[in-house]
Amino acid sequence: MALKKLVAGNWKMHGMSGDIAEIEAIARTARDYPQVDVALCVPAILIERAARAVDLPIGGQDVHFAEQGAHTGCISAKMLRDAGAKLTIVGHSERRDAQRESDEEVKAKAEAALACGLDVILCIGESLAVREAGSAVEIVCAQLAASLPRQADPNRLAIAYEPIWAIGTGKIPTMAEIAEMHAALRRQLQEAYGADGADVRILYGGSVKASNASEIFAVPDVDGALVGGASLKQADFIPIVAAAAEKVEA
Ligand SMILES: O=C(CO)COP(=O)(O)O
């Protein structure tokens, strides 16, 4: 059961209330590509307004694993869902680093979000030092194994492979490096989930732009993209969605 390619935007800490118009423009033009699943993960303060304004799936960028409690500044899965979110990112390297999030904590976040009816994009990826040491596949596969929720429906869980050294830098791995990693992650997913592991979408993220999207989407087991900077503007983001649509038709 081949799912549509998924192209999700991660606005990170960008975007203010004036950007609802940009989100509306993205949602409007994304409708031209029904063969691609498109989603936008915006700052938590924009979720409710964005979800009310557009039919595009709106997501969060993190979630706490507890249902409620003394967790200052955190947001539960139910809060995200009640605000209109349909999905959330978990385990982004910027949070694993800054917030010292462990694989176990990322797994708990994913399970809490899935249990609450949110879809999940679970992020993994290696540092430049690990890549240069030649142990990227081993380290990232171990990170995935330790972060994966026990059970998962391929329609609701996607993995985003984001080499940390490619995020925001304009640098990307070679297509051979992406192919090697995605093939290893696919094997890891089949080991974890059996046949369903073949259908869990593996997104690539890290300096995806209109200029490189087509070649990245042509790599086997690349089932979409998680896009940062190029998702902030419709003019930059929609060409990436269009590239994913071309690959579907090819
Ligand atoms: O971190 C990313 C998406 O989650 C990638 O960011 P960039 O596309 O800006 O490199």
The ligand as a Gaussian input file, in Angstrom:
#p B3LYP/6-31G(d) Opt

LIG

0 1
 O       15.226000      21.252000      10.303000
 C       14.692000      21.184000       9.213000
 C       13.255000      20.810000       9.107000
 O       12.785000      20.248000      10.303000
 C       15.411000      21.542000       7.949000
 O       15.623000      22.927000       7.950000
 P       16.168000      23.614000       6.595000
 O       15.249000      23.156000       5.483000
 O       16.059000      25.099000       6.863000
 O       17.580000      23.119000       6.418000

